[in-house]
């Protein structure tokens, strides 16, 4: 039996360096987002700082059906978000939460939604 898959990739641009580099904010968002989409945190979040040549933050949380990862890049004012689950979730709710967290609108985002199974 093949598990179903629900995957959304959200790339955002034009984000303030303040939001992109705020470790505590990213940690809180990664703790809160699973509940917003009906999941639970199993492990994490883990947050790491980028190297001087590529500053930003990377955060990861394992959720009850898969994972959420976020990578921020302060040099280019971008963030890359990946939400993957084998349990259905409202991708539009997830998208809105991400856009709200990074304080941007749809025009500043590239979004790829994938569902199969």
Number of C-alpha atoms within 10 A of each C-alpha: 4 7 10 12 16 20 19 20 19 19 20 24 19 15 21 15 16 12 18 23 20 13 18 11 14 25 17 11 16 23 19 15 21 22 12 14 16 12 19 18 20 14 13 14 20 14 19 13 15 16 9 7 7 13 16 24 21 22 21 22 24 19 21 16 15 18 20 21 19 21 21 29 20 19 12 15 18 21 23 17 21 16 23 22 20 18 14 16 18 11 17 12 12 18 20 13 17 21 18 11 15 19 14 17 14 11 8 15 20 12 14 11 13 12 14 10 9
